[in-house]
Amino acid sequence: MGKILITGAAGFIGFHLSQKLLANGESIIGVDNLNNYYDVSLKQARLEQLFNSSNFQFFELDIANRDKIAELFANCQPNLVINLAAQAGVRHSLTHPHTYVDSNLVGFTNILEGCRHTGVEHLVYASSSSVYGANTKIPFTVSDRVDCPVSLYAATKRANELMAYTYSHLYGIPTTGLRFFTVYGPWGRPDMAYFSFTRSILDGKPIKIFNHGNMRRDFTYIDDIVEGIILLINKKPQNISTENNKYLPYKIYNIGNNQPVNLIDFIEILEEQIGIKATKELLPLQAGEVEETYADIDDLMRDTGFKPNTSIDVGLKYFVDWYRSYFCV
């Protein structure tokens, strides 16, 4: 595949993707700013795993730094770019809006410019199921309108898709956006519900369940997410003109499990894997949250043969096993 630049390489998805590609013999240039949105030691522990490969090169760098990103692209000349660096979290965007503008808008512009000026062959970037916002039609399909975001985080992710479209149109850069649906698994993000639920249950503390548990999520195991990304890396969109249409080198896909689970059922499975019943605190729906996500993945299955293979029971077992091992509990 040539040199692959992965931003957010110390993050949850970036780490697993880098690890898999390194195992496949690829050369990875990793970038991460190691910010303190959550425990930096977890990010550093992920990096320690990646440093075991001689094909991994790492730069501690913020993608919002225009000059440093331009310098990185000029020096490294990557063939492929996978942009997973972003300020994540719906609730955090309610109180820290400027961090989302800096990372998700300014930073993404810098990535697009780097791709433009160094002739990158394909840009793959993280979007989110959050872009579907207040949509009520289920399941979510990529052809649905996505102009009703209910959080700034969602708005920045939709903006990324529009920005990528513009660069595909103006400069012919092949871009593929990935709308991830509630990714979970070992080495995950501590701010995610399943992670905080596990910590609270083991500590004997109550877990906070919003919307009184009346929520459904298309929980997607990390290995399935990584498989979907890898299938798409070398399948860059084509710029094709026909008699009736002009197709830009631009695509968006949902990557989800295509099987939403009720939050209460999810918690019951987690309780079984931990072996402890949770004390539950039922709360109203929080601002910026949606009641249900459900991915239509027909396009991805048709174009790549992708099929998620990990059930919730198996995925949560793997996570709980990792959690007990990592935290020695």
Salt bridges, closest charged atoms under 4 A:
GLU113 OE2 - ARG116 NH1 3.14
GLU113 OE1 - HIS117 NE2 3.14
ASP144 OD1 - LYS137 NZ 2.88
ASP147 OD2 - ARG145 NH2 2.41
GLU161 OE1 - ARG158 NH1 2.70
GLU161 OE1 - ARG179 NH2 2.76
ASP191 OD2 - ARG189 NH2 2.60
GLU271 OE1 - LYS277 NZ 3.47
GLU271 OE2 - LYS280 NZ 2.92
GLU289 OE2 - ARG91 NE 3.03
GLU289 OE1 - ARG217 NH2 3.52
GLU292 OE2 - ARG216 NE 3.04
ASP299 OD1 - ARG302 NH1 3.14
ASP303 OD2 - LYS251 NZ 3.92
ASP303 OD1 - ARG302 NE 3.01
ASP321 OD2 - LYS317 NZ 2.72
